[in-house]
Amino acid sequence: MPASLLPDVHIPAVSVYESVFGGLSDEDLGSVAIIDGGSGAETTFGELRAHVDAIAGALAARGVVLGDVIGLLCPNIPAFASVFHGILRAGATVTTINSLYTAEEIGAQLKDSGAAWIFTVSPLLAGAAAAATAAGIPAERVVVLDGAEGHPSLRDLLTAGEPAPEISFDPATQIAVLPYSSGTTGRPKGVMLTHTNLVANVAQGIGAIGVEKGERVLAVLPFFHIYGLTVLLNYALTLRAVLVTMPRFDLVEFLRITSEHRCNWLFIAPPIAVALAKHPVVNAYDLSSVKVVFSGAAPLNGALAEAVATRLGCIVAQGYGMTEASPATHVIPLARPDIDRSSVGFALPNTESRVIDPETGLDVVVPDAGQSEPGELLVRGPQVMAGYLGRPDETAATIDADGWLHTGDLATLDAEGIYRIVDRLKELIKYKGYQVAPAVLEAILLQHSGIADAAVVGADDEDGQEIPKAFVVLQPGVELGADEVIAFVAGRVAPHEKVRVVEFIDVIPKSTAGKILRRELRGR
């Protein structure tokens, strides 16, 4: 069932700047675009566009030309939007950098991407400056948004009074952003996403996701991650919704901002869903404004989704994607509350999707009733990347000759065209020849009222054979033994899927995008 069941949408052949800001009406100019969740400071669409144009003009005056690469190391603050779009408006490419990176990691990305500038904030300056030095970027090209001696500031750029440059390029080939992803294997690589990739993915999500003009969208997921960049920043601004920013996740602050600013949409990753479903502090806040909780970045279990929906009295949906697809490829449409919440719904408009047998490469058979056998998910559409920067072999290993992006994720498909993500192909545990999906066991563990969080990885037993091992975080005040955990899972799975070993830990290590860092757990 390659073609999406959702009707195709028009994808304009324009730049990201034109797509987001080109259609602003006089009414829009005075409407609030961004609210700083901490301070409550507001930025209108008119002010934001003026900032974007001023930054573009200042950069052009300082020598930035079409195709230059500029690093952006910045938390979720309103200025991120101004700088990101200002760089694109100048014709340059943004490489977004993880705020948790070490100086060495920042430097590696700057060098690999060929960045000539970097924007950051003073709390992150030490790492940014060291990385810039290693990458050969001089101090005058290290912009510190809130100001630091020896470096230009955001104020310097905004007050330079330079007009935005006249830039012309083909949006289908001009690289807009270079986020870094490990893909299905290996070390992080620069993912070349064009203006058309980003514009297309926003257009594909407009009707399917369902955010409306004027609704308030909480932006806690990092903008440096493609999920936050496309689904929050660009998508919300294009729809003239209001972004409420949070620079980092803190549960109490998350709840306070949601309550005080009356946020309607919470875009989250599954770890936040666990907190919303189970943490007692949630009861202390008025979350009645929340209309939709939308999860992505990792699989969301249906029972957990239902628990969040029941507790908050809202709709819970999820989508699927990857950096290499800008990122969204599948979504549960807001208009389909009947669809199983543990699924990722339909392929987005203009998106083809297949599930193939990893061994044979043939499409799996979709039964008339129930789900197909698991296979690797493949997608094809206008949101699929141009390739990995400077890595043609790895690009060819990920996007085949027919343009299909091999996601490295296992999925099932049913006759209605609904997809379900089973697990990462590379994270499957091979127990005595049987394949065991960690996400399935994690979902069961989270059903236990005494378990706050959990992760499952493959570990070697005394014979060197791989077995499923669970790492478990208990709820405060709960006492639970390993045997009890093992028995709880054993009563709910096939014999080969049983958890064999349990280790209790204080916290499950996760990336800023909410993905479990299984490599860290395997190294314990």
N, C-alpha and C positions, 0 to 999 in steps of 0.2 A: 504494500500500500504506500508507494512512494509519495504521491501528491497529498498535500494537506487537505483536510476536509473543510478548513476555514477558507473563505473566498479570498482571492488575491487582492492586494491593495496597490495603489499607485505609489511608486517610489521616485521622488523628484531627483533629477540629475543636478543637484546643487551642493554647495559646500555646507559643512556643519553650521557655520555662522549664518548663512542665508536660511538654512532650515529652521534654526532656533529663533533668530532675531529678525529675519526678513519680513515676517508678516505681522509685526507688532502694530496694533492699532493705537489711536490716541488714548483710548480707554485703558489699554494694556499698560501704556507707559507709566501711568500713575498707580497701577496695581502692585501689591507686594510680591516680589519674586522669591526672596530669601529672608528668613528670620534666623538670627544667631540664637540658638536654643539656650545658651548660657546667660547672655545679657539681655536678650529680647530686642536687640537692634535690628531694624528692618532696612532692606534694600529693595527699591522698586525696580521694575523692568527697565524703566527709562534710565535710572542711575546705573544699573548693571550694564546696559548696552553702551553707555557713555564711558564707563570704566574699561570695557573691552576694547573700544575704539582707541582710547587714549593709550592703553598698554601696547596695542598693535603699532600705533604711530611712534611711540618712544622706542620700541624695539627696532623698527625699521630705521629710525634715525641713528641708532647705535650700531647699525651694520647687519642686522638679522635679515636674511634673504630667504626666498622660497626654498624649502627643503632642509633648512638648518634644523638640527635636533636640540631640544631644550629639555633638561630634566626638571621635574616638579616633585619636590619632597615636602609634603604639606598635609596636615590633618584636615578633617572636614570643618572648614571655616568658610564664611561667605567669600573671602578673597580667593579661595581656590577656584570658584566659578569664573571670576573676573580674569584671573591669570590664565587658566586653561583656555578659555575662549579667546583671550587676547593673543595668545601665542598662535592659535589656529588662524585668527584673523590676519596675522602678519605673514601667513603662508608657511610657518614653521611646523615642525612635528613635535608633539609632547611625548616624552617617555616618563610615565608615571612611576614613582618609586615608593616602595613599601616604607612606611614611617618607622617600622621596627627594625629596619636593616642596620647592620653595623657599617662603619666607615668603609671597610673592605668590600662589603656587598654593594654599597652605593657606588664605590669607585669602579667595581667590575661592570656594573650596568652602564655607568657613564661612558666608560671606555668602549664597551661592546657596541653601544648605540651610536657612538661618535658624537656625543653631546658636546656643544660648544658653550652652553650656559647651564646654570641651575638656579631655580627659585626655591627658597626654603623659609623657615621661620626661626627665630632666635633660639628656641629650645632645642632645635635639631641642627644648629649651625656647626657645632664642633665636628660632628660626623660628616656633614655636607662639605665643610671647608677642607677637611683632610682628604675626602674623596675627590674634590675638585682639583686639589694640588696633584694628587696621584694621576688624575686624568688630563692634566695640563690645562685646566681652566683657570684663568687669572681671577683675582679678587674682584675686579670691576665687572666680571660676568657672573658673580655669585650674588644674586639679589635676595636680600633678607627682608621679607615683607613688612615686618614690624620694626625694622631698623637695627643696624649694628655698625659700629665704627669701621670705616674702610670698605664698606659695601654699599651699593645703591639700594634704595628702599622702594616699596610700592608707592609711597608718596612722591618720590622723585619721578617715577614713570608717569603717574597720574597728572602731575603738574607740569610736565615737560611741554605741553601745548602743541605736540606734533600731530598732524592729521594721519589717520589710518591710511596705509598704502593701498594703491590700486594693484591688486594681485589677481592673476588669471591662471587657472590650472584646471586639469581634468579631474573632477572629484572621484572618478572611478579608479584612478591610478595614483593620485596624490595621497601619501601616507599621512593620516591625521594623528594617530597615536601609536606608540610602541610600548604597550605593557609587556611585562615579562612573565612567561609561564613555563612550567616544566613539561607541559603537554602530556602525552601519554607515557613518556619515559624521559629520563635524563635530566640534565641541569637546565636551569631557566634559560629561555631563548626569547629574543625580541619578536613579538607577534605583530606583524605589519597589518594594521587595520586602516583602510582607506576612509576618506570622507563618505563615500557611498556606503561602505559597510556600516558606519555609525548611523547615517541618515536612514538607511534601510531598516535597521533593527528597531529604531524608534517608530518608524511608520508601521512596521509589522506588529508592534505591541500596542498601538493606540487603541484599537477596538477590542483586542483580545484581553488585555490586562484590565482596562476599564477605569483608570483614574480620570476624574473630570476637572474642568477648569475651576479654580478657586479652592479645591480641596487641599488640605494640609498633609504633606508627606514628610514623615520623620526620616532624616538622612543620618543614620548611625553607621550603616555599612560604609566602609572607606571608599572615597572617590578614586583613590589610586588603583583600586581593584575594578575590573571592567564591569562587574555587576553594579557597583555604586556609580560608576561613571556614566554608563548608558541608561540603566533602568531607573536610577534616581536623578542624577544631575541633568542629563540631556532630555530624558523622557518627561520629567516633571516640568522643566522650563518650557519645552515645546508645547505642552498642553496648557500652559499658563496656570499651573498649580503652584502652591506655595511650599518651598523647601524649608524645613526646620532642621538646622544643622547641629550635630553633636561631634566634637572632635575625637572622642573615644567612648567606648562602651563602659558604663557603670550602671548597674540595674536600678538603683534608687534614682539617679539622675535621669535615666531613660524613662522611668515611670513619671517623675516630676514634670519633665518636659512634655511628655505625651498628654498629661492631665492639664497642665497650665496653658499650653498652646492649642489644646483641643485638636490633636492630630487625628486625621481620619484613616490614614494608611500607614502601616508599619511594615516596611520591607526589612526582613530579618534573615538570619541563618538559623538552622535547627537548634544550636545551643541556647539562643534567646528564647526559642519556643519552649524548651525544657524549663527555663526559669519562669516564663509566663504561666506554664501549666502547674508548676509545683511549688514555687517559692511563696512563703506566707506573706512577705511584704507587699505582694501585688494587691492584697485586699485593702491596703491602706490608701489606695489611690483611685480617683474617679477616672475610669477609662471608658466611660460611656460614649465618648466621641469616636472611638475606634470602629471603623466600618469594615476594614479588611486587614488581616495579617497575611502577608505574602512572603513565603519562604523560598529561598534558593541557595545555591552554593554547595549543598550536600543534600542527600535524600531525607525527606521528612516522613516519619512514620504516620500512618493513618490514625492510629489510636491517640498519638500525641497531638495531631492536628485537631481531632475531635475534642480533646481535653481543653485545648486553648480556646476553641470556638465556644465551648460550653461555659467556660469560666469568664470569658470576656463578652459573650453575647454578640459575636461578630462572625463574619465569613473568614475561613482560612483556606488559602489556596497555595499552590506552589508551581514553580516553573523549573525549567532545566536549561542549561547552556554551558558554554565553556569559553574561555578567553578567545580561543581561535574562531569563535562564531559571534563575537561582538557584544554580548555573549548569548543572547536568548535564542533558543530553537523550538522549545515546547512550553506550553502553558495551559493551565486549567482556566478557561474563560470565565469571567465573572458571571456571565449569563447562564452558566451550567452548574448550578449548585448540586445537581444530582450525581456528578462525577466523583468517583472514589478519590478522597483527599490524599491517599498514599500514591496516587499516580501523578504523572506530570502532564496529563491531558493530551491535547492534540499538538501536532506540528504547527508552528506559526504560519500565517499566510505567506505565500511565495516560497515556502520551504518544503523540500522533498525529504523524506525520511525512510530509512529501511532498517531492518534487523537481520543480520546475517550470521550464519554459523562460522565461528572463528577458524574452524579447521578446514572447511570446504569452500568458504566464501559465498555459498549459496544462501538465498533468502530463506529464513525459517518459515515453516508452514503455519499460517494463522488459522486456528480452528474456528468453527462456526460458533462455538460457545467456549468461554474461558479464555485463558491467556496462552500465548505461544510458548514454546521453549525459549529460554534465554539465549540471546546472541548479541554480537557487538552492534551498537547503534551507529548508523551512518547518516549524515545529513548533507544536504546540498542546497544552497540558496545565496542570495545577494549579500548576506551578512557574513559569509565565510571569508576568512582572512586571505590576504594576498600571498602569505607565506611567512616563514621564519627568516628574520634578517640574517643574510649571509650564510644560510644553512640550506642550500638547495637539496641535499640528500635527505635531511630530516623533513623538509617540506614534502618531498616526494613520498616519504614513508607515511605521512599523515594525510595528505590529499592525493588521491589516486588519479590516474590519467583521465578518468571520467568526471573529475571534480568532486567526488564524494569525500567528505571529511570523516576520517575514522576516529571516533571519539575516545576509544579505549574504555568505554563504559558498557556494561551488560544491561540489556533491557528486554522486556517482553512487550508484545503487541496483541491487542484483541481485535475482533471483527469490526468493532465500532471505530477503530483508529485511535484508541487510547493507549498511550505508552506508559510503562512503569520501569523505573531504573532499579536494577537489582543490586549492582555493585560495580566497582572498578574492576576491569578485567585483570589488571596486574595485582589487585589486592585480594583476589580469591585465595582461600586457604585450601590446599589440597590434602585432605585427610583420608589416608588409605585409598587413594585414587578417586575419592568423591570430592566434588567442589562444594565448598562451604562459603557462603557470602557473609562477611562480617556485618553488613548493614542489617541483615535479617535478625541476627542474634542481638545486636544492639537495640533494635526496636523492641524485642521481647524483654530484655533487661530493664528498659525504661518503663515497662508496664508495672514493675514492682514498686509499690508505694514507698518502700524504704530506700530505693536507689535514686539518687539525684542525677547521676550521669554515668555513662559507660562507654567503653570502646573495646573492640575485639580485634586481635591480630593473630597471625600465625606464629607459633613458637615451637621450638624443637623440644621433644621429650628426651628421656635419657637414652633412647635408641636412635636419636637424630631424626626422628620422623616428625613432620609438621602436625601440630594439633591446635585447635582453637583455644586461645587464652583470653580471658576477660579481665579488663581493668575497670574497677568499680569505685565510684564515689558515693558514699552513703549520705542520706539526709541527716541533718543535725540531730544528735540524740539517739539515732538508730543503731542498734547492735545486730549484726548479721554475720553469720559464718560463711566460709567459702562453700561448705557442703550444702547449705541452704540455697545459695545462689545457683549452684550447679543443678540441684534438684528442681528449682523453679524453672530453669530453662529446659531441662530434660523432659519435663511433662508437656512441653509445647512444641517440640521439634522432632524430626526424624533422628534415629539413633546416631547416624554419622555426623549430625549437626550439633551434638551436645558440646557445651563448654567443658573442657577437661581440667583447666587450671584457672584459679581466680586470684588476682592481686588487688588489694584495696589501696587506693591512692587518694591524695587530697584534691587533685584537679586533673582533668583530661587535657593534655596539651592540644591546642588548636591554633590554626592560622587566623589572621585577622579577618579572613573571609568565612571563618566558621568551619573549615575542614579539619578533621582529626589528623594530627601529625603522627601517623602510624610509625614512621621511621624512628621517632623519639621513643615510642613505646617498645618497639622491637629491640632497641638498644639497651633497655633496662636489664 
